[in-house]
Amino acid sequence: MAALAAMPLMAAGHPAIPAGTEIAIRLGQTISSATAKSGDKFAATLARDLVVEGKTIGKKGAPVEGRVAEAVASGRLSKPGVLKLALTSVNHVPVSTGLVVREGESHKSRNVKSAAGGGAVGAIIGAIAGGGKGAAIGAGAGAAAGTAGAAATGKKDVEYKAETVLRFTTN
């Protein structure tokens, strides 16, 4: 009890949340790298009671606020999406946390496969239609089509869906 009494008081008489405390939250909305901007705020609730040194700081369902520390939308052929989130308050008590980070998958493997697959199919069709010269032309056309297909479908944005439980650790 002496340790709790020695902790600095924060808003509404709550003790500070010590560094290293895990806070589990449930998102109130979907957050996507395609639409979020760095600095955006988000709302959430505690996914379970937050207890510090035997004292309940917040009950499950208590309000939580956070911010998008970084949001990068995916490019079509490069640069996968990135989302970095941090908490700013728990049950109206200011808090500083580490980031929860999600990055999209790399485009490289899929882009190479699309171009190579398109090139192989084009070469087969070209060989059937026009022999060796047709195969070469078909391979080039197929590779171009595969790359275009990768560009058309290539965004690799990331998102956290509403109701997702995330775990943050206080600084």
C-alpha positions as CSV (number, residue, x, y, z in Angstrom):
1,M,0.0,0.0,0.0
2,A,2.9,2.3,0.7
3,A,4.1,1.9,-3.0
4,L,0.6,3.0,-4.2
5,A,0.6,6.0,-1.9
6,A,4.0,7.0,-3.2
7,M,2.8,7.1,-6.8
8,P,2.0,10.5,-8.3
9,L,-1.7,11.3,-8.7
10,M,-3.2,12.0,-12.1
11,A,-6.6,13.1,-13.2
12,A,-9.5,12.5,-10.8
13,G,-7.2,11.2,-8.1
14,H,-6.1,8.1,-10.0
15,P,-2.5,7.0,-9.6
16,A,-0.2,7.2,-12.5
17,I,0.0,4.1,-14.7
18,P,3.5,2.8,-14.2
19,A,5.9,2.0,-17.1
20,G,5.6,-1.5,-18.4
21,T,1.9,-1.9,-17.7
22,E,0.0,-3.8,-20.4
23,I,-3.3,-2.2,-21.5
24,A,-5.7,-4.3,-23.5
25,I,-8.2,-2.2,-25.5
26,R,-11.0,-2.9,-27.9
27,L,-11.3,-0.6,-30.9
28,G,-14.5,1.4,-31.5
29,Q,-14.0,1.7,-35.2
30,T,-12.0,0.3,-38.1
31,I,-8.7,2.1,-38.8
32,S,-7.2,1.6,-42.2
33,S,-3.9,2.8,-43.7
34,A,-5.9,3.7,-46.9
35,T,-7.9,6.4,-45.1
36,A,-6.3,7.3,-41.7
37,K,-3.9,10.2,-41.4
38,S,-1.1,10.7,-38.9
39,G,-2.5,12.6,-35.9
40,D,-6.1,11.2,-36.3
41,K,-7.7,10.3,-33.0
42,F,-9.5,7.1,-32.3
43,A,-11.8,5.8,-29.5
44,A,-11.7,2.5,-27.8
45,T,-12.7,0.8,-24.5
46,L,-10.7,-1.2,-22.0
47,A,-10.9,-4.9,-23.0
48,R,-10.5,-5.9,-19.4
49,D,-10.1,-4.2,-16.0
50,L,-6.9,-2.2,-15.6
51,V,-5.5,-2.8,-12.2
52,V,-2.3,-1.1,-10.9
53,E,-0.9,-2.3,-7.6
54,G,-4.2,-3.8,-6.5
55,K,-6.2,-0.6,-7.4
56,T,-8.6,-0.6,-10.3
57,I,-7.8,2.4,-12.6
58,G,-10.4,1.5,-15.1
59,K,-13.1,-1.2,-15.5
60,K,-13.7,-3.2,-18.6
61,G,-15.5,-1.0,-21.0
62,A,-14.0,2.3,-19.7
63,P,-13.2,4.9,-22.3
64,V,-9.8,4.9,-24.0
65,E,-8.5,7.5,-26.5
66,G,-5.6,7.1,-28.9
67,R,-3.9,8.6,-31.9
68,V,-2.6,7.4,-35.2
69,A,1.1,8.0,-34.8
70,E,1.8,7.2,-38.5
71,A,-0.4,6.1,-41.4
72,V,1.0,5.3,-44.9
73,A,-1.3,4.3,-47.6
74,S,-0.1,1.5,-49.9
75,G,1.3,2.2,-53.3
76,R,0.2,0.0,-56.3
77,L,3.6,-1.8,-57.0
78,S,5.7,-0.8,-54.0
79,K,5.4,0.6,-50.5
80,P,3.0,-1.5,-48.5
81,G,0.6,0.2,-46.1
82,V,1.7,1.0,-42.5
83,L,-0.3,1.8,-39.4
84,K,1.2,2.9,-36.0
85,L,-1.1,3.5,-33.1
86,A,-0.5,4.9,-29.5
87,L,-2.8,5.5,-26.6
88,T,-3.2,9.0,-25.1
89,S,-5.7,8.4,-22.2
90,V,-7.3,5.6,-20.3
91,N,-10.4,6.3,-18.3
92,H,-9.6,10.1,-18.7
93,V,-6.1,9.5,-17.2
94,P,-3.3,10.7,-19.6
95,V,-1.0,7.9,-20.6
96,S,2.1,7.4,-22.8
97,T,2.5,4.0,-24.5
98,G,4.7,2.3,-27.0
99,L,3.4,1.9,-30.6
100,V,1.4,-1.0,-31.9
101,V,2.5,-1.4,-35.5
102,R,1.1,-3.2,-38.5
103,E,2.8,-3.3,-41.9
104,G,1.4,-4.7,-45.2
105,E,3.1,-7.5,-47.0
106,S,5.8,-6.7,-49.5
107,H,4.8,-6.3,-53.1
108,K,8.0,-7.7,-54.6
109,S,7.2,-11.4,-54.5
110,R,3.7,-11.0,-56.0
111,N,4.8,-8.6,-58.6
112,V,7.6,-10.9,-59.8
113,K,5.2,-13.9,-59.9
114,S,2.6,-11.9,-61.8
115,A,5.1,-10.8,-64.4
116,A,6.7,-14.2,-64.7
117,G,3.4,-16.0,-64.8
118,G,2.1,-13.7,-67.5
119,G,5.3,-14.1,-69.5
120,A,5.1,-17.9,-69.3
121,V,1.5,-18.0,-70.5
122,G,2.2,-15.4,-73.2
123,A,5.2,-17.5,-74.4
124,I,3.1,-20.7,-74.6
125,I,0.3,-18.9,-76.5
126,G,2.8,-17.2,-78.8
127,A,4.6,-20.4,-79.6
128,I,1.3,-22.1,-80.5
129,A,0.3,-19.2,-82.7
130,G,3.5,-18.3,-84.3
131,G,6.4,-20.6,-83.4
132,G,9.7,-19.3,-81.8
133,K,9.2,-15.7,-82.9
134,G,5.6,-15.7,-81.6
135,A,6.8,-17.2,-78.3
136,A,9.2,-14.2,-77.8
137,I,6.5,-11.7,-78.6
138,G,4.0,-13.5,-76.5
139,A,6.4,-13.7,-73.5
140,G,6.9,-9.9,-73.6
141,A,3.1,-9.2,-74.0
142,G,2.3,-11.7,-71.2
143,A,4.9,-10.2,-68.8
144,A,3.4,-6.7,-69.5
145,A,-0.1,-8.0,-68.8
146,G,1.1,-9.6,-65.6
147,T,2.7,-6.4,-64.4
148,A,-0.5,-4.4,-65.3
149,G,-2.5,-7.0,-63.4
150,A,-0.3,-6.5,-60.4
151,A,-0.7,-2.7,-60.6
152,A,-4.4,-3.0,-60.9
153,T,-4.8,-5.2,-57.9
154,G,-1.7,-4.3,-56.0
155,K,-2.6,-2.2,-53.0
156,K,-1.4,-3.7,-49.8
157,D,-3.1,-1.5,-47.2
158,V,-3.5,-2.7,-43.6
159,E,-6.3,-2.2,-41.2
160,Y,-7.5,-2.9,-37.7
161,K,-11.2,-3.8,-37.7
162,A,-13.7,-2.4,-35.2
163,E,-13.8,-4.6,-32.1
164,T,-10.2,-5.8,-32.6
165,V,-8.4,-6.2,-29.2
166,L,-4.9,-4.6,-29.2
167,R,-2.3,-4.6,-26.4
168,F,-0.2,-1.5,-25.6
169,T,2.6,-1.2,-23.0
170,T,3.0,2.1,-21.1
171,N,6.3,4.0,-21.3
